[in-house]
Amino acid sequence: MHGRYSYSGRYRRQRGVVLFVALIAVLIMTLAGVAIMRTLDSSSTLGGNLAYRQAALSQADRGVNAAFSWLMGEDAADLWNDQTGVGYLSSRTLINDWTQAASWPAGQVVTLPAMNGYTVDYQIFRLCTVAGDASQPNNPGAVNAPGQSCNTVAPGAGAGGGDLGNSHGSDSPQFAGNLLLHYQIVVRVSGPRNTRSYVQVIASRGAN
């Protein structure tokens, strides 16, 4: 007769070690899977946000075009003073942060009809320190008046002549003709997922 040996205790211990190793492996694989899913989710979110941002920038063209069309369609005398109801200020405002609600006061902003989930607002600022007719010498709003300073191009005789508005660089061109004033157009676009984009454009037009 052959002797019988019992290995049940040893087998149980081996099965216990294998089970423990398997649980560790499953845990590691689970953590790796969660990490991959979170990475993919973050990448998808980032890609989506970038797409919304790009779409918002595209919508900003509506605001720029609307503001520029309004600016070019106004008589010069209508631009001497504020028209807050249509988003126009005849003097520049020092604003450091366009993301603040205070930079977009009610009654001083033009809001275009919403399109594709995006809302477009704009404001226009004449780049002068004070209001008035900047094209005529010796009046309170003239570019050469005390306390006045305007961003200009091509001074012309009507602005007092001289080299006002021209570059002082070596061999730079010196302009002649009617005075051109600069205007700052600021556009804000609001869209899905609290997307916000801001665009600033400088436009020029004749002062008279």
C-alpha positions as CSV (number, residue, x, y, z in Angstrom):
1,M,0.0,0.0,0.0
2,H,1.1,3.5,-0.9
3,G,1.1,6.1,1.8
4,R,-1.3,9.1,1.5
5,Y,-0.1,12.6,2.1
6,S,-2.3,15.7,2.6
7,Y,-1.4,18.9,0.9
8,S,-4.7,20.7,1.6
9,G,-3.0,23.2,4.0
10,R,-0.2,24.1,1.5
11,Y,-2.7,24.4,-1.4
12,R,-4.9,26.8,0.7
13,R,-1.9,28.9,1.4
14,Q,-0.9,29.0,-2.3
15,R,-4.4,29.9,-3.3
16,G,-4.4,32.7,-0.8
17,V,-1.2,34.2,-2.2
18,V,-2.4,33.9,-5.8
19,L,-5.7,35.6,-4.8
20,F,-3.8,38.4,-3.1
21,V,-1.6,39.0,-6.1
22,A,-4.6,38.9,-8.4
23,L,-6.4,41.5,-6.3
24,I,-3.3,43.7,-6.4
25,A,-3.1,43.4,-10.2
26,V,-6.9,44.1,-10.6
27,L,-6.4,47.2,-8.3
28,I,-3.5,48.4,-10.4
29,M,-5.4,47.9,-13.7
30,T,-8.4,49.7,-12.3
31,L,-6.4,52.7,-11.2
32,A,-4.7,52.8,-14.6
33,G,-8.1,52.6,-16.3
34,V,-9.5,55.4,-14.2
35,A,-6.4,57.5,-14.9
36,I,-6.7,56.9,-18.7
37,M,-10.5,57.8,-18.6
38,R,-9.8,61.0,-16.6
39,T,-7.1,62.0,-19.1
40,L,-9.4,61.3,-22.1
41,D,-12.2,63.2,-20.4
42,S,-9.9,66.2,-19.6
43,S,-8.6,66.2,-23.2
44,S,-12.2,66.1,-24.6
45,T,-13.2,68.9,-22.3
46,L,-10.2,71.0,-23.2
47,G,-10.8,70.4,-26.9
48,G,-14.4,71.3,-26.5
49,N,-13.6,74.5,-24.7
50,L,-11.0,75.5,-27.3
51,A,-13.7,74.9,-30.0
52,Y,-16.2,77.1,-28.1
53,R,-13.5,79.8,-27.7
54,Q,-12.6,79.7,-31.4
55,A,-16.3,80.0,-32.3
56,A,-16.6,82.9,-29.9
57,L,-13.8,84.7,-31.6
58,S,-15.5,84.2,-34.9
59,Q,-18.6,85.7,-33.5
60,A,-16.6,88.8,-32.5
61,D,-16.4,89.8,-36.1
62,R,-20.1,90.6,-36.0
63,G,-19.5,93.1,-33.2
64,V,-16.5,94.7,-34.9
65,N,-18.4,95.0,-38.2
66,A,-21.5,96.5,-36.5
67,A,-19.4,99.0,-34.5
68,F,-17.3,100.0,-37.5
69,S,-20.4,100.4,-39.7
70,W,-22.0,102.7,-37.1
71,L,-18.8,104.7,-36.6
72,M,-18.4,105.3,-40.4
73,G,-22.1,106.2,-40.8
74,E,-22.1,109.0,-38.2
75,D,-21.6,112.7,-39.0
76,A,-18.4,114.0,-37.5
77,A,-20.2,116.5,-35.3
78,D,-22.2,113.6,-33.8
79,L,-18.9,112.1,-32.5
80,W,-17.8,115.2,-30.6
81,N,-19.8,114.1,-27.5
82,D,-21.0,110.9,-25.8
83,Q,-23.8,108.8,-27.1
84,T,-24.0,106.2,-24.4
85,G,-27.3,104.9,-25.7
86,V,-25.5,103.5,-28.7
87,G,-22.3,102.5,-26.9
88,Y,-20.2,105.5,-27.8
89,L,-17.9,107.6,-25.6
90,S,-16.1,110.7,-27.0
91,S,-13.2,110.3,-24.6
92,R,-11.1,107.3,-23.7
93,T,-11.7,105.4,-20.4
94,L,-8.8,103.7,-18.6
95,I,-10.1,100.2,-18.1
96,N,-7.6,97.6,-16.9
97,D,-9.8,94.5,-16.8
98,W,-12.5,94.0,-19.4
99,T,-13.6,90.8,-17.7
100,Q,-15.3,92.8,-14.9
101,A,-19.0,93.5,-15.2
102,A,-18.3,97.2,-14.2
103,S,-16.5,97.6,-17.5
104,W,-19.8,96.9,-19.3
105,P,-22.3,99.3,-17.6
106,A,-26.0,99.0,-18.5
107,G,-27.1,101.7,-21.0
108,Q,-23.6,102.1,-22.4
109,V,-23.3,98.8,-24.3
110,V,-24.8,97.7,-27.6
111,T,-26.0,94.1,-27.6
112,L,-26.5,92.4,-30.9
113,P,-29.3,89.7,-31.3
114,A,-28.1,86.3,-30.0
115,M,-27.0,83.9,-32.7
116,N,-26.1,80.2,-32.4
117,G,-26.1,80.6,-28.6
118,Y,-23.7,83.5,-28.6
119,T,-24.3,87.1,-27.5
120,V,-22.2,89.9,-28.8
121,D,-21.7,93.3,-27.0
122,Y,-19.6,96.3,-28.1
123,Q,-18.5,99.7,-27.0
124,I,-16.6,102.5,-28.9
125,F,-14.2,105.0,-27.4
126,R,-12.8,108.0,-29.1
127,L,-9.1,108.1,-28.2
128,C,-9.1,111.7,-26.8
129,T,-8.9,112.8,-23.2
130,V,-11.8,115.2,-23.4
131,A,-14.9,115.6,-25.5
132,G,-15.4,118.3,-28.2
133,D,-14.6,119.1,-31.8
134,A,-10.9,118.0,-32.1
135,S,-10.6,119.2,-35.7
136,Q,-11.0,122.9,-35.0
137,P,-8.1,124.9,-33.4
138,N,-8.7,126.8,-30.2
139,N,-11.9,125.2,-29.1
140,P,-12.1,123.2,-25.9
141,G,-12.0,119.9,-27.7
142,A,-9.2,120.7,-30.2
143,V,-6.2,118.4,-30.3
144,N,-4.0,121.4,-29.4
145,A,-6.3,122.6,-26.6
146,P,-5.1,122.5,-22.9
147,G,-5.8,119.2,-21.3
148,Q,-6.6,117.6,-24.6
149,S,-4.7,114.7,-26.1
150,C,-5.9,112.6,-29.1
151,N,-4.4,109.7,-30.9
152,T,-4.2,111.1,-34.5
153,V,-2.9,110.4,-38.0
154,A,-2.4,112.9,-40.8
155,P,-2.7,116.3,-39.1
156,G,-3.5,118.6,-42.0
157,A,-3.9,122.4,-41.7
158,G,-7.2,122.1,-39.9
159,A,-5.5,120.7,-36.8
160,G,-3.0,123.4,-36.6
161,G,-0.4,122.0,-39.1
162,G,3.0,121.1,-37.9
163,D,3.9,117.4,-37.5
164,L,1.2,116.4,-35.1
165,G,0.3,112.8,-35.6
166,N,3.3,112.0,-37.8
167,S,6.2,109.7,-36.9
168,H,9.4,111.3,-35.6
169,G,11.5,108.4,-36.8
170,S,14.4,109.0,-39.3
171,D,13.2,109.2,-42.9
172,S,9.6,108.4,-41.9
173,P,6.8,109.6,-44.2
174,Q,5.1,112.9,-43.2
175,F,1.4,112.9,-43.9
176,A,-0.7,115.7,-45.3
177,G,-4.4,116.0,-45.5
178,N,-7.3,116.0,-43.1
179,L,-6.9,115.0,-39.5
180,L,-7.8,111.3,-38.7
181,L,-8.8,110.4,-35.1
182,H,-8.4,106.9,-33.7
183,Y,-11.3,105.0,-32.1
184,Q,-11.1,101.9,-29.9
185,I,-13.7,99.2,-30.5
186,V,-14.1,96.7,-27.7
187,V,-16.2,93.6,-28.4
188,R,-17.3,91.0,-25.8
189,V,-18.7,87.6,-26.8
190,S,-20.6,85.3,-24.4
191,G,-21.4,81.8,-25.3
192,P,-22.0,78.2,-24.1
193,R,-20.2,76.8,-21.1
194,N,-19.6,80.4,-19.8
195,T,-17.3,81.1,-22.7
196,R,-16.1,84.7,-22.9
197,S,-13.9,86.3,-25.5
198,Y,-12.7,89.9,-25.8
199,V,-11.5,91.6,-29.0
200,Q,-10.1,95.1,-29.4
201,V,-9.7,96.9,-32.7
202,I,-8.4,100.4,-33.5
203,A,-10.3,102.3,-36.3
204,S,-9.6,105.7,-37.8
205,R,-11.9,108.2,-39.5
206,G,-11.8,111.9,-40.4
207,A,-12.4,114.4,-37.7
208,N,-14.5,116.6,-39.9
